[in-house]
Amino acid sequence: MALLEVRDLVVEFGLREGASMALDGISFALEPGERLGIVGESGAGKSVAAFSILNLLSAPGYIASGQIIFDGVDLASLSESALRTVRGRRIGMIFQDPMMTLNPVLSIGEQMLECLRAHSNCSESEARHICIERLRQVQIPSPEQRLRQYPHELSGGMRQRVIIAIALLLDPQLIIADEPTTALDVTIQAEIMQLLRELCDNEGVALLLITHDLGVVAQLTHRTMVLYAGRVVEQAETAALIRAPRHPYTRGLLDALPERTEPGRPLNQIPGSMPGLQSMPSGCAFHPRCNLARARCQSESPALQHGVACWEAAC
């Protein structure tokens, strides 16, 4: 049985002009120990999908319909108090900006101990030992000293390692990582990706990776799901998707990678931009930007069939 199964999830934002759909019936599954990437431009619905799993949506967003089955339980039907027993303990979350996640006026040790106290009954000495071991596990040197330090005393890469250590404190079954390397330079990004891979392999933790970068996905995930305007347009094993993308949007994302452009030439771009919630085009949402669009694409929205939602790819 899948560890996580999202079924026909619809998320809406209640705006003054009426409800606008941010996720339009997305479905996917994640097996224990599996690494799944969710890819798309800003506004595609990636973070909304991640936050929906633990119902961390900010108002006016809300889950309109669908199921989020985690280990046999529908999280979408749980009360706030019941969800708190899942957050942190069974599902860990890694956010993209550690300086926004960590409290600047509390030491690293105080923040880690606070997390443990909220979810377990271990003694202070046991909790301190767990914190030190987790910091050591994410390759932070001198962990005893780091517990006494404050976030501003650490580098960006070190702060992100602390966030990962906090996510691992209670041995979760699933980690959701929302753009975990966005604020880091390229060399540190590679180190964090390698760390996440090793932790998932060694601990058997499933990973849901949210990113706009197909290069990162190619290094880390088993399967990839591509979102556009709140809908799944393609999903496949990562190696197959990178090797032979079927949807024009996926091909555009891959062509936009710097390594796909000859030195000295401008980077490839997908023309146009992602439509807003209240300006969604009819038919296939990608058709105004697609060089393969036909009349049918403008009037009919293709369903996901055999891993792709595209009239041309289905032909």
N, C-alpha and C positions, 0 to 999 in steps of 0.2 A: 504493500500500500504506500502511496506517495506520502511524504512527510507534509508537504503543503500542496493544496489544490485550490486554485482560484477558479470559480465557475461563473461566467457571464456577469462579471463585476461592472456595475454602472456607478459612476461617481458624478455628482452634479454640484454646481455652485449656485446657490440661490442669490441672484442679483436683482437689482431694482427693476430691471427690464424683464425679469423672469428667469427660470432655471436654465442654466447652460451646462451641457454635458462635457465633462473633462475626460472621462473614460467611458467608452461605448461598448460594453459587453465583452471585456477581455477575459480570456481563459488561459491558464497554464498550470503546469504541475512541476514539482521539484522533489526529487527522490532524496533519501538520506545520504549525506556525503556528496551530493551533486553540486556543481557550480554552474549557475545560470546567469547569463548577462542580459540586461534589458537596455537597449540602445535606442537613441533618437536625439534629435536636436532639442534645444530649449523649447519648452511648450508642448512637447510630444505627449507628456503625461507620465514620464518615468518616475519622478519623485512622488507624484500623486498615487501611483500604484504601490510604491514602497510604503508610504505613510498609511495607506488604506489598510494594509495587512494588520497593523496594530492600532488602527483607528486613531491615528495622530493627526488627522486632518484639521486644519484651522478653519474656523468659521469664515465665510459661509459655505465651506465645503462639507459634503456629507455623502455617505453611502446610500444610494437610492435603491439598489437591488443587487442581488447576487450573493454568492457564498464564498467564504474564505475558510476552507477546512484545513486545520492544522492538527496533525496527529489525531484525526477523528473528530475534532470539535470545531464547530462553526464559530470562528472568532467574531464574525459580523453580528452574531446574536448575543454576545456576552455583555454583561453590565460593565461599567467602568471599573468597579472594584475587582471583578473577576479578571478583567484584562490586565490589571496590575500584577497579578500572579504570573502572567505570561511574559510581559515586558521585562527585559533584563534577565530574568531567570531562564526562560526557555528560548526566547528570541532576543538576540543582542542587536544593537543598532550602532553603526558607525556613520557619523555625519561628515560632510565634506569640509567643514571649517572647524578645526579643533579649538581655536580661540573663542568661537561662539558657543562651543559645547562645554568647555571647561570653565569653572567659576574662577575668575581672576583673584578673588580675595581668600580662597581656600587653598591649602597646600594639596599636592597630588595625593598624599596619604589620606588627608581628611576626606577628599572626594571619593577615593576608592573604598575607604572604611564605611562611609555613609551609604554607598551602594550595597555593600555586604550586609550592613545592619538592617537595611530595608527589606531584604529578602531571605535572610538566614538568622539562625540563633547561635552562631558560633561565638566563642569568647574573643576578647580583644586581641589576645596573643595569637589565637588561631587565625583571626582575620588579618592581622599584620603579616603572618607567615604566608597566607594565600596571596596577599598583595605583592609581596616581594617575589614570590614564585612566578606570578603572572608577568611582572615587569621583566624578570629574567627570561621568561619564555618568549617575549617579544624583542629580545636582544637589546635591552636597555642596560648599559653598564652601571655598576655601583647602585643597584636598586634601593638599598637602604638609604643612601643619600638622596636619591630622587624623591622619596616619599616626603622629605622635609622641604622640598623646593616648591616654588609656585610656577604656574604655567608660563609666565613671561620670562622665566629663567631658562627655559628649554627652547631648543630649535624647533622649527616647524615639523621636521620629520620625527623628532623625539616626542612632540606633543601628539602627533597622530599615532605613534606607537602606544602612548599612554591610553588613548581612546580605544585602541584595539584591545589593550590589556583589560580595561574596564568592561568591554563587551564580552570578554572571555571569563570574567570573574566567577560566574555561576555555572560554568560548563553548559552553555546553550546548545540546542540542537541545530539552530539556524542563526546565521548572521546576515543582516541586511546592511550592505555598504552603499551609501548614497554618495557617488562621486568622491571616493575616499582620497584621491590624489590630486584633486583640482588645484589646491593652493600650494602644491609642492613643485620643486624644480624636477627636471627630467630624471636625474640620477636617483633622487630620493623616491620618485614615483616607482622606479624599477625595484628599489629595495622593498617598498611597502607591498607591491604586487607579489614579489617573491615570498615575503613573510606570510601574506594571506594564503598563498598556495600551500606553503609548508604546514601552516596551522590546520588548514582544512584536511590535508592528507594525513597528518599525524593524529589529529583529534577526531576525525570523522564528522566534522561539522559541515552542514550544507551552507552554501553561500549564494545570496542573491545580490548581484553586482549591478548597480545603476551607473551608467556612464554614457557620454556622448562619443566616446573614442573607441572605434572598432579595433584599433591597434591594441589597446589594453585588453579588450575582450578576447582577442585572438591568443594572448599570452596566458590567460587565466581560466577561461570557462570551458565547460563541456558542450553546452548548448547556448544559443543566442536567440532572443526574441526582439524584433525590431518594431518599435511603436511609431506611429505617425498620427498626429491630431487625435490622440486618444484611442486609436484602434491598432490591433496587431496586423501588420502588413506582411510579415514574414517571420517564420521561426524554423530552425533547423539545427543540426549539430554544427558547432562553431566552425570546425575545419571545412565542412562542406559549404557552409554559407560564405566563408571567406574565399574559398576556391571558385565557387560558381554561384554568385548571388542571382536570385531570380527576379526580385522586385526592382523596378527602376530606382526607387528611393534608396534601397540598400546599395545598389551599384554606385549611386551618387555619393553616399557616405564613404564608401571605400575609395572612390576616385579622388575624394577630397583629402585623403591622407597625404602628408608631405612627401613620403617616400614614393608616391605614385606620380610625382611631378618631376620633370627634368630640372637639374640645377639651373638657376638663372631665369626660370620661367614662372609666371604667376601661378599660384595654387589653383587647382580646379575648384569650382563652386557649383552648388545646386542653385539655379536661378530662382529668384523670388524668396519668399519667407513663409514660415509656418503660419497657417491661418489662426486668428484668435477664436476664443470660444463663441463669440457672437457674430463671427463672420465666416462660418463654415460653408464652403461651397457645396453645391449639390453633387450627387454622384460620388465618385472617388475623390476624397479630399486632396489627393496629391495631383489631380489632373491639371490644375493651372501651372504646375511647375514641371510637368512631365513631357518629354519630347516624343513619347510613344502614344500620347492620349488620342483617343478616337471619340466619335460622337457618343457611343455607349458609355464611355468613362464619365462624361459630363452629366449623365442622367441616372445611371444605375451604380450603386455602391457594391463592389464585389465582395463576396463572403470569403473567408479563409478556407481554401481547399488545397489539400496536399501540401500544406505549409506555406502557402502564398495567397495573398488577396490582390489579384491583378487580372484584369480581363486579357491582357496581352500575354502574360506568362501562362495563363490557363489554356491558351489556344494551342 
